[in-house]
Amino acid sequence: MRIAVVASPVTPLQPAQLGGAQSILTDLAVGLAGRGHDVRLYCAAGSAVPGVRLVTVPAPQDATAALVIPGGRSARPAPGVDAAIRAMFEAVVADRPDVVSQHAFDAEAFRAAAGLKVLHTLHLPPLVPEVVEAVRGVAAAHLATVSEACRRAWMQAGVEVGIVLPNGVAVIETPDLEPDGFALIAGRLSREKGVDLALEAIRRAGLRARIAGPRFDPAYEIDLDGAELAGHLSREELRRHMARSAVTVCAPRWDEPFGLVAAEAQMAGCPVAAFARGGLPEVIEDGVSGRLAPPDDVAALAEAIVACRKLDRRDVRRSAQRRLGLDAVIERYESALAKVASLS
């Protein structure tokens, strides 16, 4: 198949990604190309994705305005982003693909794709009213999301989503390291990620905190004193940190659509202590690859951290390989895109 994969132009695609949606669509494009499909990835200039032909547009100057911060400020009008999206879809139409795999969470992306054979993946719940309104105009057969929890959220907003395509991660050879006394917090530093809640739970559990990720929300002020700051890491670097950390902690304040950090950690053999909200109960095999705690209960999360240290790290990795591998993701998308391509 000739497949167009469309990313949001808000940020370039790089080895150290800003979020899970960027990581998975990059993996998807590379994986589909590896299966012999003619793949073109439409994205912002400055992107670097080896093995895939890129069709780029200049990064819009108002990109920051379009960023969605759950629980934070609302996305603001961004005419430059809308223009970049329209330019990408003009290129898509000119290239005449058999099907489009569309991943941007911008209302203009749903409008600009009208008339194409397209599968929109909703990587976020219905947070932005303008996006929700645009999605309502799309048939269920052309909509996918990343977890049953996210699908339910869209149904509650009055949108039927035709298919769930869970994310997954590559099986990267990771050394078996003796875990140290650090608990890892990974991902962008913003309020919805609950970094402050994770830090408090880690302290209660008697561990030190290791933090890997970029600052995302400038309004989010947090005391990182005493934490080891690893910075913004590539996937391979992050896996090495996960392999030697005692536990990875996920304490979101919102219903995380999937939880790619949790999947990455388990694939590295690192158990995950997390709040049981959003898609995380679908990603973590409670009692095998991690432990779940009631949402917002920091004391219970601290207990989950302690319990994680007793889990067999080989079982953690085997659980992830069984449930969360990237090959299965590529196969599911290949099948779903072929089905959309066949629609009249």
C-alpha positions, 0 to 999 in steps of 0.5 A: 500500500501507499501509506501517508502518515500525518503528524502534527506540525507542532513539533519536529520528530526527533530521537528524544520525543516530546510525547507518546503520540510522536513516538508511536507514529514514528515507530509506525511509519518505520515499521510499515516501511519495513514491511514493504509498504510505500510510506511517506511521513508528513511532518514539521521541518527539522524531523529526523526519522531514518528509513522513511521518506519525509515530506516536511512543512516549515514549523509554524511560529505559533506552535506553542499556542496549539499545545494541549496541556491537560488540566492547564491552559487551553490551546489557543487559536494558531492560524500558522498551525492550521496553515501548516496542516493544510499544506501537509494535506495538499501534499498528501492529496498530490501524492495520491496514497491508498490510505492515510494514517492521521495522528494530529490532534488539531481540528484542522487535521480532521477538516482537511482530511475530508474526502480521503480514505483516512484513519484518524488515531485519537491519542488524547481524550476529548479535551478540546471542544473544537477538536471534539466538534471536528471529530463528530463529523467523522464516521466511526469506521475512520476513528481509532484510539489507543485504549478502551478507557480512551474509547469510553471517554469519547463515547461519553462525549457522544463520539463512536470510535470504531477501533482500539489500536493499543500502543506498544514499544520495541524490544530493545536489547537491555542489559540485566542490571542490579537495580539501584535505590532510585525510583524513576519518573519519566516524561514531560514535566507538567502538572497533569503528569503528577510529578510532585505526587510521584516525588512525595510517594517516592520519599515515603517509600524511602527511595531517591528520585531520578527524573528523565524528561523535558520541561513542558509547562512553564507554569508548573513549578515544582521542587526537584531538590534532591532528585537526580536529573537525567535530562531529555533522553533518547529511547535507548538512553531512557531504557538503560535508566529504566533497566537500572532503576528499582521502579518506575512511578506514574502518578498522573492527575488525569486519565492517561490515554495509554501510558507509553512510559509504563510500557517502556519500563516494563520492557526494560524489566523495571516494574511500574507503580502507578495510579489506576486511572485511564489506560494504565490498568490496561498497560500494567499487569497488576501484581506481575509487572507492577502494582496499581494504587487508587488515583491520587492516593499518595500513601497507597502509591508509596506502598505500591512502590515498596511492593514493586521491589519484590517483583521478579524483573524477568517476569516483568519483562516477559509480561511486557513482551507478551502484551506490549510488543511493537510488532503486534502494533504494526500488524494491527495498524496494517490490517486496519489501514487495509480495511479503510483503504478498501472502503468505498 
